[in-house]
Amino acid sequence: ERWGPRTLDVDVLWIDGSTVDEPDLVVPHPRMSERAFVLVPLRDLAPDLVVEVPAGSGSEGVVRIGPP
């Protein structure tokens, strides 16, 4: 069940150099730029990261994680 209880929940947000556009998985995550709980830890891990968010995702464009 998609929204039901589970032992482990893993969200694939970004894969370096890869995109996925499948019915059950879109990478980079289409709304990652709207979620501080995603961006703040990701900035700690990869402060110079720039992610292209796919067109049609609602948040398409470039997401700059760290300083310009």
C-alpha contacts under 8 A as a table, 3 or more apart, distances in Angstrom:
res1	aa1	res2	aa2	distance
1	E	4	G	5.25
6	R	9	D	6.68
12	V	15	I	7.71
12	V	27	V	6.81
12	V	28	P	7.71
12	V	29	H	7.07
13	L	27	V	5.93
13	L	28	P	5.26
13	L	29	H	4.68
13	L	32	M	6.98
14	W	18	S	7.87
14	W	19	T	7.96
14	W	27	V	5.57
14	W	28	P	4.50
14	W	29	H	6.55
15	I	18	S	5.40
15	I	19	T	7.09
15	I	27	V	7.01
15	I	28	P	7.00
18	S	27	V	7.59
19	T	26	V	7.39
19	T	27	V	5.12
19	T	28	P	6.24
20	V	25	L	6.71
20	V	26	V	5.14
20	V	27	V	4.86
20	V	28	P	7.37
21	D	25	L	6.25
21	D	26	V	4.63
21	D	27	V	6.67
22	E	25	L	5.07
22	E	26	V	5.98
23	P	26	V	7.57
26	V	29	H	5.67
26	V	30	P	6.84
27	V	30	P	7.17
28	P	32	M	7.66
28	P	51	V	7.60
28	P	52	E	7.59
28	P	53	V	5.99
28	P	54	P	7.33
29	H	32	M	5.40
29	H	53	V	7.47
30	P	33	S	7.83
30	P	53	V	6.30
30	P	54	P	6.96
30	P	57	S	4.95
30	P	58	G	6.95
30	P	59	S	6.32
30	P	60	E	7.34
31	R	34	E	5.52
31	R	35	R	7.06
31	R	57	S	7.21
31	R	58	G	7.22
31	R	59	S	5.98
32	M	35	R	5.44
32	M	38	V	6.35
32	M	39	L	7.17
33	S	36	A	7.71
33	S	38	V	7.97
33	S	39	L	6.99
33	S	59	S	6.84
33	S	63	V	6.28
34	E	59	S	7.78
35	R	38	V	5.41
35	R	39	L	6.35
36	A	39	L	4.90
36	A	40	V	5.68
37	F	40	V	5.99
37	F	41	P	6.95
38	V	41	P	6.09
38	V	42	L	6.22
39	L	42	L	5.05
39	L	43	R	5.92
39	L	65	I	6.59
40	V	43	R	5.19
40	V	44	D	6.55
41	P	44	D	5.07
41	P	45	L	6.47
42	L	45	L	5.07
42	L	46	A	5.92
42	L	47	P	7.48
42	L	65	I	7.28
43	R	46	A	5.14
43	R	47	P	4.55
43	R	48	D	7.70
43	R	49	L	7.56
43	R	65	I	5.43
43	R	66	G	5.79
44	D	47	P	5.93
46	A	49	L	5.43
46	A	65	I	7.61
46	A	66	G	7.74
47	P	65	I	6.13
47	P	66	G	4.55
47	P	67	P	7.42
48	D	64	R	7.65
48	D	65	I	6.53
48	D	66	G	5.27
48	D	67	P	7.17
49	L	64	R	6.32
49	L	65	I	5.47
49	L	66	G	6.62
50	V	62	V	6.76
50	V	63	V	5.71
50	V	64	R	4.59
50	V	65	I	6.09
51	V	62	V	5.72
51	V	63	V	5.07
51	V	64	R	6.52
51	V	65	I	7.85
52	E	60	E	7.46
52	E	61	G	5.78
52	E	62	V	4.65
52	E	63	V	6.30
53	V	57	S	7.33
53	V	59	S	6.82
53	V	60	E	4.77
53	V	61	G	5.25
53	V	62	V	6.04
53	V	63	V	6.96
54	P	57	S	5.96
54	P	60	E	5.27
54	P	61	G	6.92
55	A	58	G	7.51
55	A	59	S	7.75
55	A	60	E	4.76
55	A	61	G	7.01
56	G	59	S	7.69
56	G	60	E	6.38
57	S	60	E	5.54
64	R	67	P	7.42
64	R	68	P	7.18
